[in-house]
């Protein structure tokens, strides 16, 4: 008579797998909102850069449009101070709208994630 071998995971292996899946899910739940917020900021910067009033070089219009977009889209963690108009490194005559900010997200116990975001778009694009 042939001896049958058993297949499957032991209780310890199953608990480790459940713990690993929970660890990954908790991390994703904490980090995904920050990344979706950043992609919203990137898309609003692209929209603002395409605006004719902004391309004309009027910084007051640019600041007002940024404030409007941030408030309408509920991006309350990003402030006007995170944005700057800087010259393009390769060509100083071209201006760029740059955003640079950090977000701190609590993870568990005394461990936090510090996420740094940065993006720039050309304003003088024809």
LINHURA-V907122 format. One record per residue. N is the residue number from 1. RES is the residue in three letters. PSI is psi in whole degrees, -180 to 180 (NA if undefined). BURIAL is b if it has 16 or more other ideal C-beta (glycine too) atoms within 10 Angstrom, else e. Layout:
n=<N;N>
res=<RES;RES>
psi=<PSI;PSI>
burial=<BURIAL;BURIAL>
This chain:
n=<1;2;3;4;5;6;7;8;9;10;11;12;13;14;15;16;17;18;19;20;21;22;23;24;25;26;27;28;29;30;31;32;33;34;35;36;37;38;39;40;41;42;43;44;45;46;47;48;49;50;51;52;53;54;55;56;57;58;59;60;61;62;63;64;65;66;67;68;69;70;71;72;73;74;75;76;77;78;79;80;81;82;83;84;85;86;87;88;89;90;91;92;93;94;95;96;97;98;99;100;101;102;103;104;105;106;107;108;109;110;111;112;113;114;115;116;117;118;119;120;121;122;123;124;125;126>
res=<UNK;UNK;UNK;UNK;UNK;UNK;UNK;UNK;UNK;UNK;UNK;UNK;UNK;UNK;UNK;UNK;UNK;UNK;UNK;UNK;UNK;UNK;UNK;UNK;UNK;UNK;UNK;UNK;UNK;UNK;UNK;UNK;UNK;UNK;UNK;UNK;UNK;UNK;UNK;UNK;UNK;UNK;UNK;UNK;UNK;UNK;UNK;UNK;UNK;UNK;UNK;UNK;UNK;UNK;UNK;UNK;UNK;UNK;UNK;UNK;UNK;UNK;UNK;UNK;UNK;UNK;UNK;UNK;UNK;UNK;UNK;UNK;UNK;UNK;UNK;UNK;UNK;UNK;UNK;UNK;UNK;UNK;UNK;UNK;UNK;UNK;UNK;UNK;UNK;UNK;UNK;UNK;UNK;UNK;UNK;UNK;UNK;UNK;UNK;UNK;UNK;UNK;UNK;UNK;UNK;UNK;UNK;UNK;UNK;UNK;UNK;UNK;UNK;UNK;UNK;UNK;UNK;UNK;UNK;UNK;UNK;UNK;UNK;UNK;UNK;UNK>
psi=<137;141;132;137;146;145;154;174;146;172;-41;-46;-41;-44;-40;-41;-43;-41;-41;-43;-42;-41;-46;-42;-42;-43;-44;-42;-34;-36;-31;-42;-35;-39;-36;-36;-43;-41;-30;-41;-42;-44;-37;-34;-39;-42;-45;-39;-26;-13;133;-38;-38;-41;-22;-13;8;107;-28;-41;-41;-49;-42;-43;-40;-47;-44;-48;-41;-42;-43;-40;2;31;74;-16;-20;127;166;-32;-19;-14;147;150;117;154;149;134;-38;-29;103;-18;-16;127;149;144;122;138;138;117;164;147;132;123;126;136;-70;152;-121;31;127;154;135;110;127;130;141;138;149;145;149;139;-29;19;129;NA>
burial=<e;e;e;e;e;e;e;e;e;e;e;e;e;e;e;e;e;e;e;e;e;e;e;e;e;e;e;e;e;e;e;e;e;e;e;e;b;b;e;b;b;e;e;b;b;e;e;b;b;e;e;e;e;b;b;e;e;e;e;e;b;b;e;e;b;b;e;e;b;b;e;e;e;e;b;e;e;b;e;e;e;b;b;e;e;e;e;e;e;e;e;e;e;e;b;b;b;e;b;e;b;e;b;e;e;e;e;e;e;e;e;e;e;e;e;e;b;e;b;b;b;e;b;e;e;e>
